[in-house]
């Protein structure tokens, strides 16, 4: 049987990627210290550098807008169902 696959938390990945970006230690030193393959650290570093601009984007507006977009059709459906219930109560 092979080894069980290890899963790393997002916080752990971010910390190692930041250490790699700082350049205080080499990738091999970081890999030996944290028992992670150097290629994996390189991937995390690349992901951090590519997605760093998204950290400072204004997500509050986009998340609020998407929440409104999701809830509006639900409230419409609730209204329709209430009307159907009232109509059915009158028929009985």
TIDRENFI-189621 format. One line per field, with one value per residue: residue in one letter; x negated, y, z negated of N, C-alpha, C in turn. Coordinates in steps of 0.05 Angstrom, whole numbers. Atoms other than C-alpha are relative to their C-alpha. Example, Ala and Ser with C-alpha at 12.3 -4.5 7.8 and 13.67 -1.06 7.14 Angstrom:
2
res = A S $
n.x = -18 16 $
n.y = -24 -24 $
n.z = 0 1 $
ca.x = -246 -273 $
ca.y = -90 -21 $
ca.z = -156 -143 $
c.x = -18 15 $
c.y = 24 22 $
c.z = 0 -14 $
***
This chain:
92
res = X X X X X X X X X X X X X X X X X X X X X X X X X X X X X X X X X X X X X X X X X X X X X X X X X X X X X X X X X X X X X X X X X X X X X X X X X X X X X X X X X X X X X X X X X X X X $
n.x = -17 15 -3 -25 5 0 -15 11 -20 5 18 27 10 6 24 23 3 11 29 14 1 20 27 20 10 -5 -22 8 0 -28 -11 10 -10 -29 -5 -16 17 5 -18 -25 4 1 -28 -13 12 -11 -28 -1 7 -21 -26 4 -16 -28 -3 -6 -23 -23 -17 -24 -20 -7 -14 -27 -15 -6 -20 -26 -8 -9 -24 -23 -18 -12 -23 -22 -12 -15 -24 -18 -10 -20 -24 -13 -12 -24 -19 -9 -17 -26 -14 -10 $
n.y = -24 -26 -18 -16 -27 -21 -24 -23 -21 -25 -17 12 -5 -29 -6 10 -16 -26 5 4 -26 -17 8 3 27 11 19 25 -3 -1 26 18 -9 6 27 -4 1 -27 -7 -8 -27 -17 -4 -18 -27 -10 -6 -24 -23 -5 -8 -21 -24 5 -4 -28 -9 -6 24 -6 -8 22 20 -10 1 27 9 -10 15 27 0 -12 21 15 -15 1 26 0 -16 16 22 -11 -6 26 10 -16 7 27 -2 -10 20 21 $
n.z = 0 -1 23 0 -10 20 -7 14 4 -15 16 -3 -27 -2 15 -14 -24 8 6 -26 -14 14 -9 22 -3 -27 -2 12 29 8 -5 21 26 2 -12 -24 -24 -11 -22 12 10 -24 -9 19 -4 -25 5 17 -16 -20 11 20 -6 8 29 5 -15 16 -1 15 -19 -18 15 7 -25 -7 19 -9 -24 8 17 -14 -11 21 10 -20 2 25 -5 -17 15 18 -16 -6 25 5 -20 7 24 -8 -15 19 $
ca.x = 0 -23 -28 34 40 24 69 43 85 90 55 -4 -10 -7 -60 -108 -94 -108 -174 -192 -175 -217 -277 -310 -317 -323 -268 -307 -317 -244 -226 -270 -245 -171 -177 -146 -173 -207 -163 -102 -130 -144 -71 -46 -93 -69 4 -9 -42 12 71 42 80 147 134 140 199 265 300 352 390 387 409 467 489 485 525 580 580 589 643 687 713 724 768 807 819 841 891 919 926 963 1011 1023 1037 1087 1121 1125 1154 1209 1226 1233 $
ca.y = 0 71 128 166 232 292 353 421 478 544 580 532 540 616 618 575 614 679 651 631 700 734 693 687 612 572 526 465 492 507 439 403 445 434 365 388 377 439 435 441 503 532 521 555 613 621 618 671 718 709 718 772 827 793 800 875 877 902 836 867 898 837 790 835 840 766 755 800 764 698 720 760 699 663 718 719 645 654 707 662 604 647 670 597 579 636 616 543 563 602 543 495 $
ca.z = 0 15 -33 -53 -18 -61 -62 -81 -109 -71 -127 -124 -49 -55 -108 -68 -4 -40 -66 5 32 -22 1 -67 -57 7 31 10 -60 -66 -38 -88 -146 -131 -99 -34 37 67 128 84 51 120 139 76 87 159 137 84 133 186 139 94 130 114 40 45 92 66 52 6 64 108 52 32 104 115 51 77 143 107 58 107 145 80 53 118 111 39 61 116 68 17 71 91 18 11 76 54 -14 21 66 7 $
c.x = -18 5 27 -6 3 16 -10 22 -9 -19 -28 -12 -8 -25 -25 -5 -12 -30 -16 -3 -21 -28 -21 -13 5 23 -7 -1 28 13 -9 12 29 8 20 -19 -5 18 27 -2 -1 28 15 -10 12 29 3 -5 21 26 -2 18 29 4 8 23 24 21 27 23 9 15 28 18 8 21 28 10 10 27 24 18 13 24 23 15 17 27 20 12 21 26 14 14 26 22 12 18 28 16 10 21 $
c.y = 25 17 15 28 21 24 22 22 24 18 -10 6 30 7 -9 16 27 -2 -2 26 18 -7 -2 -27 -10 -19 -26 1 0 -28 -19 7 -8 -27 1 0 28 8 10 29 20 6 19 28 13 8 26 25 7 10 21 24 -4 4 28 11 4 -23 6 7 -23 -22 9 -1 -28 -11 10 -15 -27 2 11 -21 -17 14 1 -26 -3 14 -16 -23 9 6 -26 -11 15 -8 -28 1 10 -21 -22 12 $
c.z = 0 -24 3 8 -22 10 -18 -2 17 -14 2 27 3 -14 14 25 -6 -7 26 15 -13 9 -21 1 28 -1 -13 -30 -11 2 -22 -27 -4 11 23 24 10 22 -10 -11 23 10 -18 3 25 -3 -17 16 21 -12 -21 5 -8 -29 -6 17 -18 2 -14 19 17 -16 -7 25 7 -20 8 24 -7 -15 15 12 -22 -13 19 -2 -25 4 17 -16 -21 14 7 -24 -5 20 -6 -25 8 15 -18 -17 $
***
